[in-house]
């Protein structure tokens, strides 16, 4: 079994208006850089084209934990549609 690494991924996301995107940084724990890329590309709200992922960078566990805390305060990531 491969050891897990931590990644910071910048991805283009939608649902902000017709033809508009927003660049969001997400944090992933994955086995390799390609898996992190695919995780970002298939996550909810990301644009589903091959060019939506702008950057994938390996980071330390401390940076990952800090990034996950920042995700919790990001209004875009914490907006839900109620039925």
C-alpha positions in Angstrom: 0.0 0.0 0.0 1.3 3.4 -0.9 1.7 6.1 1.7 -0.6 9.0 1.5 0.6 12.5 0.6 -1.0 15.9 1.0 -1.8 18.2 -2.0 -3.0 21.7 -2.6 -5.1 21.9 -5.8 -6.3 25.1 -7.5 -9.4 24.3 -9.5 -12.0 26.3 -11.5 -15.5 26.0 -10.2 -18.8 27.0 -11.6 -22.3 27.9 -10.4 -21.5 31.6 -10.1 -23.4 32.9 -13.1 -23.6 32.2 -16.8 -20.2 31.7 -18.3 -18.4 32.7 -15.1 -16.0 30.7 -12.9 -14.2 31.1 -9.6 -10.8 29.8 -8.7 -10.8 27.8 -5.5 -8.0 26.1 -3.6 -8.8 22.7 -2.2 -6.8 20.4 -0.1 -6.6 16.6 -0.6 -5.0 13.6 1.0 -4.2 11.1 -1.8 -1.8 8.4 -2.8 -0.2 10.3 -5.7 -0.4 13.6 -7.7 -2.6 12.1 -10.5 -5.1 10.9 -7.9 -5.3 14.4 -6.4 -5.8 15.8 -9.9 -8.7 13.4 -10.6 -10.2 14.0 -7.1 -10.3 17.8 -7.8 -11.6 17.3 -11.3 -14.6 15.2 -10.2 -15.5 17.0 -7.0 -18.9 18.8 -6.9 -18.9 22.4 -8.3 -15.7 22.0 -10.3 -15.9 22.5 -14.0 -15.7 19.1 -15.6 -13.2 19.8 -18.4 -9.6 18.6 -18.4 -8.3 22.2 -18.0 -10.3 23.0 -14.9 -7.3 22.0 -12.6 -4.8 24.9 -12.7 -2.2 23.6 -10.2 -1.4 20.6 -8.1 1.3 21.0 -5.4 2.5 18.6 -2.7 2.4 20.1 0.7 3.1 19.2 4.3 0.6 17.8 6.8 0.6 21.1 8.7 -0.3 23.0 5.5 -3.0 20.5 4.7 -4.6 20.8 8.2 -4.5 24.6 8.0 -6.0 24.4 4.5 -8.9 22.2 5.6 -9.7 24.7 8.3 -9.7 27.5 5.7 -12.1 25.4 3.6 -14.6 25.5 6.5 -14.6 29.3 6.4 -15.0 29.6 2.6 -18.5 30.9 1.9 -18.6 29.4 -1.6 -17.8 25.9 -0.3 -20.3 26.2 2.5 -23.3 27.3 0.5 -26.1 24.8 0.1 -29.2 24.7 -1.9 -32.2 23.8 0.2 -35.1 22.1 -1.5 
